[in-house]
Amino acid sequence: MKNIACEKSVGYQIALDLAESGQHNEALVYLHEYLCLAPNDAEALNDAGAILHCLGRSDEGITHLLRARGLRKDSAEIIWNLAEAFLSVGKAKEACELFDDMKRVDILNADIINRTADVFLKNNNLIDAARMLTLSLELWPGQEILVPMLEVINQKIGENN
């Protein structure tokens, strides 16, 4: 029987080194081998999800990240990676659902909220885009660029009603 701790220290480290050097496909091979031995390692699941996201396979990455989050609910890194992956595939609603947890672990910022608003806009969801930009301004006043954006969005919402 293999010693999982030993495997993680060697194979897992190789995966991290490969990922760090931009060799994501190769890193994923090592990570998947490790996850066969330790399928409930939240850190490795998070890393696999992040690498899949980097490879443009965010939907697969989300699956890994959701498993990681189920194992380590309050990990700021996992929550952040999950939000990024959700936004990359146009799932703004799912990203929003992470905001309370992001705030609790002190990683919520204007950038993630504004990018969520942008995804809502791209999905032609003006009401939720306006809601996100308003939230962003409430939490971080002084983002003057958002004011005219909100005015245009609210004008379009008014025209549609």
Residue pairs with C-beta under 8 A, 6 or more apart in sequence:
2 37
4 37
4 38
7 34
7 37
7 38
8 34
8 38
8 41
8 44
11 30
11 33
11 34
12 30
12 31
12 34
12 44
14 27
14 30
15 27
15 28
15 29
15 30
15 31
15 34
15 47
16 27
16 47
17 27
18 24
18 26
18 27
18 30
19 27
19 47
19 51
19 54
24 51
24 54
24 55
25 55
27 51
28 48
28 51
28 52
28 55
31 44
31 47
31 48
31 51
32 48
34 41
34 44
35 41
35 44
35 45
35 48
38 44
40 71
42 68
42 69
42 71
42 72
42 75
42 78
43 68
43 72
45 64
45 65
45 67
45 68
45 71
46 64
46 65
46 68
46 72
46 75
46 77
46 78
46 81
48 61
48 64
49 61
49 62
49 63
49 64
49 65
49 68
49 81
49 82
49 85
50 61
50 65
50 81
51 61
52 58
52 60
52 61
52 64
53 61
53 81
53 84
53 85
53 88
58 85
58 88
58 89
59 89
61 81
61 85
62 82
62 85
62 86
62 89
65 78
65 81
65 82
65 85
66 82
68 75
68 78
69 75
69 78
69 79
69 82
72 78
73 101
74 101
74 104
74 105
75 105
76 102
76 105
76 106
76 107
79 98
79 101
79 102
79 105
79 107
80 102
80 107
82 98
83 95
83 98
83 102
83 112
86 92
86 94
86 95
86 98
87 95
87 112
87 115
87 116
87 119
90 119
90 122
90 123
91 119
92 116
92 117
92 119
92 120
92 123
92 125
92 128
92 132
93 128
95 112
95 116
95 119
96 116
96 128
96 132
99 108
99 113
102 108
102 112
108 139
109 140
110 136
110 139
110 140
110 143
113 132
113 133
113 135
113 136
113 139
114 132
114 133
114 136
114 143
114 146
116 132
117 128
117 129
117 130
117 132
117 133
117 136
118 129
120 126
120 128
120 129
120 132
121 129
121 153
126 153
126 156
126 157
126 160
127 157
129 153
130 150
130 153
130 154
130 157
133 146
133 149
133 150
133 153
134 150
136 143
136 146
137 143
137 146
137 147
137 150
